[in-house]
């Protein structure tokens, strides 16, 4: 069965994870196409805003708000998100998270 990218994106945007993310605020607006909504998720800006709602303690890192499909800025935003999640788990939940092997990150990005 051949599945198109737009069908996969549609399935992802209907997933429980995205439904949960939308409870924190609108993801784009209703007039935006699915690709724009998807890009709003994967650029890390919206997810970092959610993390600030969960843990409002200030961080010294600034999220790049204008990613414009720049992979390096997207990676930087997502790295900040992962770091903030780790800090939250360690400081608030008293749970230690371990780093992924570098190879796993490289495989994920390719």
Buried (B, 14 or more C-beta within 10 A) or exposed (E): EEEEEEEEBEEBBEEEEBEEBBEBEEBBEEEBEEEEBBBBBBBBBBBBEBBBEEBEEEBEEEBBEEBEEEEEBBBBBBEBBBEBBBBBBEEEEEEEEEEEEEEEBEEEEE
